[in-house]
Amino acid sequence: MSKIVFHPGTPIKIAVLAMGGQGGGVLADWIVDMAEKAGWWAQTTSVPGVAQRTGATIYYLELLPESDAHAAGKPPTLAMMPTPGDLDLVVAAELMEAGRAMQRGLVTPDRTTLITSTHRSYSVTEKAALGNGIGDPNKVIEAGLEASKRMLAFDLQALAEKGGSVISASLFGAVAGSGALPFSREAFEETIRDSGKGVEASLRAFALGFDAAAQAPAAPARIDTSRPAPDVPEKAANPKVDALLQRVKREFPQAAHGMLVAGLRRLIDFQDIAYASEYLDQIAKVRELDAAKGGEAKGWALTQAMAHRLAVAKSYDDVIRVADLKTRGSRFERVRKEVGAKADQLVYTTEFMHPRLEEICGTLPAGLGRWLENSKTVGGFVKRKMEHGRRVETGTLTWFIALYLLSGMRRFRRSTLRHQIETAGINAWYERVLKNAAADYDFAVEIAHCRRLVKGYSGTHARSGDRFARLMEAADRLAGQADAAATLKRLREAAMADEEGRQLETQLGQLLRGAPAEAGFTRQAA
C-alpha cells in the first residue's frame, strides 16, 4: 500500500471523473467535508462534460493541512483546474473515463494513484459504430499500469449495487482502502454518517469498496471479454417450442446449437413460433449444403454464420417492433433503475419520434402502402405532417395505449409492405449465399457476414442497406475469383470503418478500376 508523498506547503491534488447520476459531486463533497473536519483547507471545483457519454464531469480538489496553509502567514492560494502531470490521485467512475484521464495527461507514473471502476457505460461513439465499436478494456488497464504509480481497478458499480447504494459510496471506500489519503477509516465513515442520506446503504457499499482496495493485487486482473455461446436448455415449457428445441439438437451440429437457440428465442419474441420454424427450415438447407462441402472440417462456419445473421435479418426494426419495445414493463423498470428512482417516485420517459413516410407506408398492408407511397397528394400531406417529428411521453395513458395497440399489429406483420420488402431482400441474400457455397465455401461465409451491415431503424436502416447493396454488387463481380473471400472481407471492413462510406468507395474504386462498362457497376451514395 503506497501513500501519497506530502511536501510541506504543497496541497494534495485530486481529480474525480464521473458521469451524470454517478454521484461525483457527492464524492467530492465527502472528501472536502472529511478534510475540513480534520482541520485541513479544502477546495473543490467542477468542469462539466458535454453530455452523459461524450465526456464526464471532472471534479478537482486540493487539500492542504491548516498548519501548512498558515506557514506562509497568509491563506493559501488553491488552483481551480487540474494541470497535466500535477495530480496525486485520480478517481474514475467508469473504465473509459480512466482512459480519458490518461489521454489528458492527468496520470503520471512518478506520482499518481489511479483508482477506477472496471464496469462499462458505452459511449455514443461505441453505440453508433457500424461494426463492433466497443473499446478493449484491457488496453486501458495495460495503459494504466504504465501511466500511473499505482493502479487499482475492479467493478465498483457491482459492489455499489450489492450494497444497495450508488457508485460514489463504493468509490469513497476504495479511496479509503487504498491508503492514498492520510485519514482513518473512521473519518471516512463518520463523513457518510454526517451526510444523513442513505447512510446504512452507503456504509455497506463503502465497506465493500474498502475491502476490495485494501486487498487489491499489485496489478489488476485482465477482464474476460469473451462472449460464451447461449445456454441450450434441456426442455422448453411450451410443447411447440420444445419441438423446435429438440429438432435443433437432433438435426444440427453442436457447434451451432447455442446460436440457433438464441435465434429461435429472438424470432419467437419478434413474431411467433411459426416464424421461428421457418427460420429453422432455412438453416436446415444451409446445414445440408455445409455438410456436403466439408463444413465439419471448417467448424461448421457457414451454418453458424447464417444462424446468426439470418435471425437478426428476420427480426428487423420496424414501427411495430419499436412500439413493442417502448411499452414493455421491463423497459420501464430498466429506466427507473438507471435514474435511481425510488418506489414512491413517478418517472416519465420522453421519446423523440420521427417516423418517415416510408415507415408509415411500411406498416400498412402492401397494396395500400404502395399506393400511399406513390401518391403525391395524400402521401405528400402525411409527409408534411410527420416530417418535424414529435416528443412523446410513453408513460402517459394516451401514448402508452396508442403504442401498445400499434405493437399488437405484429399479428398482421406478414401482410405489411415493410415485411414484403424485407423478405424479398433477405431471400435474395440467402439464395446468393447458397449459390456461392457450392463453388467457394469461404466466399459464401463472407457473403453471410456482410449482412451485419444492415441495422437500425428509419434513415440508419436505409443508409446501411445501401451500403450492403454495394457489397452484394461487389460479391457478384468477385464470384469465381481466387481471392474472392479475402477481397470481400476487406470491402466489408472498409464499409464499417466510417459513417460516410469513404473507405468503401476507395476500395471499390481500386477493385473496379479498368472494369468494363457492362459489369453493371455504378457509383451509388453510401
Residue pairs with C-beta under 8 A, 6 or more apart in sequence:
1 178
1 179
1 214
2 113
2 149
2 150
2 179
2 180
3 179
3 180
3 181
3 182
4 12
4 88
4 89
4 113
4 180
4 181
4 182
6 12
6 182
8 68
8 71
9 64
9 68
9 71
9 72
10 64
10 68
11 41
11 62
11 63
11 64
11 76
11 78
12 62
12 63
12 64
12 88
12 89
12 181
13 60
13 61
13 62
13 79
13 82
13 86
13 87
13 88
13 89
14 31
14 60
14 61
14 62
14 63
14 87
14 88
14 89
14 90
14 91
15 58
15 59
15 60
15 61
15 82
15 87
15 89
15 90
15 91
15 101
15 106
16 24
16 27
16 28
16 58
16 59
16 60
16 61
16 91
16 93
16 171
17 24
17 56
17 57
17 58
17 59
17 90
17 91
17 92
17 93
17 94
17 97
17 98
17 100
17 101
18 24
18 25
18 27
18 56
18 57
18 59
18 92
18 93
18 94
18 97
18 167
18 168
19 49
19 52
19 53
19 56
19 57
19 93
19 94
19 97
19 121
20 52
20 57
21 338
21 339
21 340
22 93
22 94
22 166
22 167
22 168
23 166
23 167
23 168
23 169
24 46
24 56
24 57
24 59
24 93
24 168
25 46
25 57
25 59
26 168
26 195
27 59
27 91
27 168
27 171
27 172
28 44
28 46
28 59
28 61
29 44
30 168
30 172
30 188
30 191
30 192
30 195
31 42
31 44
31 61
31 63
31 172
31 175
31 181
32 42
32 43
32 44
32 61
32 63
33 191
33 194
33 195
34 183
34 187
34 188
34 190
34 191
35 41
35 42
35 63
35 183
36 42
37 187
37 190
37 191
38 183
38 187
39 65
39 66
40 63
40 64
40 65
40 66
41 63
41 64
41 65
41 66
41 69
41 75
41 76
41 78
42 61
42 62
42 63
42 64
43 61
43 62
43 78
44 59
44 60
44 61
45 59
45 60
45 80
45 81
46 57
46 58
46 59
46 60
47 57
47 58
47 60
47 81
48 57
49 55
49 56
49 57
49 58
51 124
53 121
53 122
53 123
53 124
54 123
54 124
55 100
56 92
56 93
56 94
56 97
56 100
58 82
60 79
60 80
60 81
60 82
62 78
62 79
63 181
64 76
64 78
68 76
69 75
69 76
82 106
84 104
84 105
84 106
85 105
85 108
85 111
87 106
87 107
87 108
87 111
87 112
88 111
88 112
88 113
88 180
89 112
89 113
89 115
89 175
89 180
89 181
90 98
90 101
90 106
90 107
90 112
90 113
90 114
90 115
90 148
91 115
91 116
91 171
91 174
91 175
92 98
92 100
92 101
92 114
92 115
92 116
92 117
93 116
93 117
93 156
93 167
93 168
93 171
94 116
94 117
94 119
94 120
94 121
94 157
95 116
95 117
95 118
95 119
95 120
95 137
95 140
95 141
95 153
96 120
96 123
96 135
96 140
97 116
98 107
98 114
98 116
98 140
98 144
98 153
99 135
99 140
99 143
99 144
101 107
101 114
102 140
102 143
102 144
102 147
106 112
107 114
107 144
107 147
107 148
108 147
108 148
108 149
109 146
109 147
109 148
109 149
110 149
111 149
112 147
112 148
112 149
113 148
113 149
113 150
113 151
113 152
113 178
113 180
114 144
114 147
114 148
114 150
114 151
114 152
114 153
115 151
115 152
115 153
115 171
115 174
115 175
115 178
115 180
115 213
116 144
116 151
116 152
116 153
117 153
117 154
117 155
117 156
117 157
117 167
117 170
117 171
118 137
118 141
118 153
118 154
118 155
118 156
118 220
118 223
119 155
119 156
119 157
119 158
120 134
120 137
122 134
125 133
126 133
126 134
126 135
127 133
128 499
129 496
130 453
130 455
130 464
130 495
130 496
130 497
130 499
131 452
131 493
131 496
136 225
137 223
137 225
138 222
138 223
138 225
141 151
141 153
141 220
141 222
141 223
144 151
144 153
144 220
145 151
145 219
145 220
150 178
151 219
151 220
152 174
152 178
152 213
152 216
152 220
153 220
154 174
154 212
154 213
154 216
154 220
156 167
156 170
156 171
156 174
156 209
156 212
157 167
157 170
159 170
159 173
159 205
159 208
159 209
159 212
160 166
160 167
160 168
160 169
160 170
160 205
160 208
160 209
162 204
162 205
162 208
163 169
163 170
163 201
163 202
163 204
163 205
163 206
163 207
163 208
164 201
164 204
164 205
165 198
165 201
165 202
165 204
165 205
166 205
166 340
167 205
169 192
169 201
169 202
169 203
169 205
169 206
169 209
170 205
170 206
170 208
170 209
170 212
171 209
172 188
172 192
172 202
172 206
172 209
173 188
173 205
173 206
173 207
173 208
173 209
173 210
173 211
173 212
173 213
174 209
174 210
174 212
174 213
175 181
175 188
175 213
176 183
176 185
176 188
176 206
176 209
176 210
176 213
177 209
177 210
177 211
177 212
177 213
177 214
177 216
178 213
178 214
178 216
179 214
185 210
188 206
188 210
189 203
189 206
192 199
192 202
192 203
192 206
193 199
193 203
195 202
229 257
229 258
229 259
230 258
230 259
230 261
230 262
230 265
231 258
231 261
232 245
232 248
232 249
232 257
232 258
232 261
233 245
233 261
235 242
235 245
236 242
236 244
236 245
238 273
240 273
241 264
241 268
241 273
244 264
244 273
244 276
244 277
244 280
245 261
245 264
247 280
248 257
248 260
248 261
248 264
248 280
249 257
251 284
251 287
252 260
252 283
252 284
252 287
252 303
253 287
253 296
253 300
253 303
255 299
255 300
255 303
255 304
256 283
256 287
256 300
256 303
256 304
256 307
259 304
259 307
259 308
259 311
260 280
260 283
260 307
262 311
263 276
263 279
263 283
263 307
263 308
263 310
263 311
264 276
264 279
264 280
264 311
266 311
266 312
266 315
267 275
267 276
267 279
267 311
267 314
267 315
268 275
268 276
269 315
270 314
270 315
270 321
270 410
271 315
271 410
271 413
275 314
279 310
279 311
279 314
282 306
282 310
282 430
283 303
283 306
283 307
283 310
285 434
286 302
286 303
286 306
286 433
286 434
286 437
287 295
287 300
287 303
289 302
289 434
289 437
289 438
290 300
290 302
290 303
290 437
293 302
293 437
293 438
293 441
294 441
295 301
295 302
295 303
295 441
298 441
301 441
301 445
302 433
302 437
302 441
302 444
302 445
302 448
305 445
305 448
305 449
306 430
306 433
306 448
309 448
309 449
309 451
309 452
310 426
310 430
310 451
312 451
312 452
313 422
313 426
313 429
313 451
313 454
314 422
314 426
315 321
316 418
316 422
316 454
316 461
317 456
317 457
317 461
318 359
318 362
318 363
318 413
318 416
318 418
318 419
318 422
318 457
319 355
319 359
319 360
319 362
319 363
319 406
319 418
320 363
320 406
320 407
320 409
320 410
320 413
320 416
321 410
322 457
323 403
323 404
323 406
323 407
324 407
324 410
325 331
326 351
326 394
326 403
327 394
327 400
327 403
327 404
327 407
332 347
332 349
332 395
335 347
335 349
336 347
339 347
341 347
347 395
348 393
348 395
348 396
349 393
349 394
349 395
350 391
350 392
350 393
351 391
351 392
351 393
351 394
352 389
352 390
352 391
352 392
353 389
353 390
353 391
353 392
354 386
354 388
354 389
354 390
354 458
355 386
355 458
356 383
356 386
356 387
356 458
356 459
357 372
357 373
357 379
357 382
357 383
357 386
358 373
358 458
358 462
359 418
359 457
359 458
360 372
360 382
360 386
361 369
361 370
361 372
361 373
361 379
361 417
362 369
362 416
362 417
362 418
362 421
363 369
363 406
363 409
363 416
363 417
363 418
364 372
364 416
364 417
365 412
365 415
365 416
365 417
366 415
366 416
366 417
366 420
368 417
369 416
369 417
369 418
370 417
372 378
372 379
372 382
373 379
373 417
392 399
392 403
393 399
394 400
394 403
413 419
425 465
428 472
429 447
429 450
429 451
429 472
432 447
432 472
432 475
432 476
433 444
433 447
433 448
434 444
436 443
436 444
436 447
436 475
436 479
437 444
439 479
439 480
440 479
440 480
440 484
440 485
442 485
443 475
443 478
443 479
443 484
443 485
443 488
445 485
446 475
446 484
446 485
446 488
446 489
446 492
447 472
447 475
447 488
449 489
449 492
450 468
450 471
450 472
450 475
450 488
450 492
451 468
452 492
452 496
453 464
453 467
453 468
453 471
453 492
453 495
453 496
454 461
454 464
454 465
454 468
455 461
455 464
456 464
463 526
466 524
466 525
466 526
467 495
467 501
467 504
467 526
469 524
470 495
470 504
470 508
470 524
470 526
471 488
471 491
471 492
471 495
473 520
473 521
474 487
474 488
474 491
474 508
474 511
475 484
475 488
476 520
477 511
477 512
477 515
477 519
477 521
478 484
478 487
478 488
481 487
487 511
490 507
491 504
491 507
491 508
491 511
494 503
494 504
494 506
494 507
495 501
495 503
495 504
495 526
497 503
497 504
500 526
501 526
504 526
505 523
505 526
508 521
508 523
512 519
512 521
515 521
